[in-house]
Amino acid sequence: MNLAHDSAAALPFTVRIDAAELRHAMRVRGLTGAELSRKAAELGCKVSQATVSHALNGRRIHPNTLRAINAVLRAVAPLSDVEALVARDRVVIGPGIQWGSRS
């Protein structure tokens, strides 16, 4: 068995984050993917813009990357009074059922 190419073997070492929540956290802080990547570098962490894009599109990321993204989100305070203004993404689950919506 070739562990380097076995996707099942790689799963325990990766995490899938809630892309909608990450997107919302970035928006209330006024961060783009490029800015998140730069802020991570300033904190001594390596997170590429492509990796941020992968996370925002539901792809699995390494736990160290999750820690780096979290460090940036903790270091950058949400913009004052923006939380109530920035709408969360809405995902339609079924007829009349929405997840992540804020009216």
C-alpha positions in Angstrom: 0.0 0.0 0.0 1.4 3.4 -1.0 0.5 5.7 1.8 1.6 8.8 -0.1 -1.1 8.3 -2.7 -3.8 6.6 -0.6 -6.4 9.3 0.0 -8.0 7.3 2.8 -4.7 7.3 4.7 -4.5 11.1 4.4 -7.9 11.8 5.9 -7.0 11.6 9.6 -4.4 14.3 9.0 -6.7 16.8 7.4 -9.8 18.7 8.6 -12.7 20.1 6.7 -13.8 23.5 8.1 -17.1 25.2 7.8 -16.4 27.3 4.7 -19.4 29.6 5.3 -18.3 30.4 8.8 -14.7 31.1 7.7 -16.1 33.3 4.9 -18.2 35.2 7.5 -15.3 35.5 9.9 -13.2 37.0 7.2 -15.9 39.4 6.0 -16.5 40.9 9.5 -12.8 41.5 9.8 -12.5 42.9 6.3 -10.1 40.2 5.2 -9.6 38.8 1.7 -7.8 35.5 1.2 -4.6 37.4 0.2 -4.8 39.5 3.3 -5.3 36.4 5.5 -2.3 34.8 3.9 -0.2 38.0 4.5 -1.3 38.3 8.1 -0.4 34.6 8.7 3.1 35.2 7.3 3.4 38.2 9.7 2.6 35.8 12.6 5.2 33.4 11.3 2.8 30.9 9.8 2.7 29.7 6.2 -0.8 29.8 4.6 -0.9 30.3 0.9 -3.7 32.2 -0.9 -4.5 28.9 -2.7 -4.9 27.1 0.6 -7.3 29.8 1.9 -9.3 29.4 -1.4 -9.3 25.6 -0.9 -10.7 26.0 2.7 -13.3 28.5 1.4 -14.4 25.9 -1.2 -14.8 23.1 1.3 -11.5 21.2 0.6 -9.8 19.6 3.5 -6.7 21.4 5.0 -3.9 20.4 7.3 -4.5 20.9 11.1 -1.5 23.3 11.2 -3.2 25.4 8.5 -6.3 25.5 10.6 -4.2 26.7 13.6 -2.6 29.4 11.5 -6.0 30.6 10.2 -7.3 30.6 13.7 -4.3 32.7 14.9 -5.0 35.3 12.2 -8.7 35.4 13.1 -7.9 35.9 16.8 -5.3 38.6 16.0 -7.6 40.6 13.8 -10.5 42.0 15.6 -13.9 42.2 13.8 -14.6 45.7 12.5 -16.8 47.8 14.8 -20.5 47.2 14.3 -20.0 45.2 11.1 -21.2 41.9 12.5 -24.9 43.0 12.2 -24.4 44.3 8.7 -22.6 41.4 7.1 -25.1 38.8 6.0 -24.3 35.1 6.4 -24.3 32.9 3.4 -27.6 31.1 2.9 -27.7 27.4 2.0 -31.0 25.9 0.9 -31.2 22.4 2.4 -34.8 21.7 1.2 -38.1 23.3 0.6 -38.4 26.2 3.0 -35.3 25.1 5.0 -32.2 27.3 5.1 -29.0 26.9 7.0 -26.8 29.8 8.1 -29.2 32.5 7.3 -29.7 35.7 9.4 -32.8 37.6 8.8 
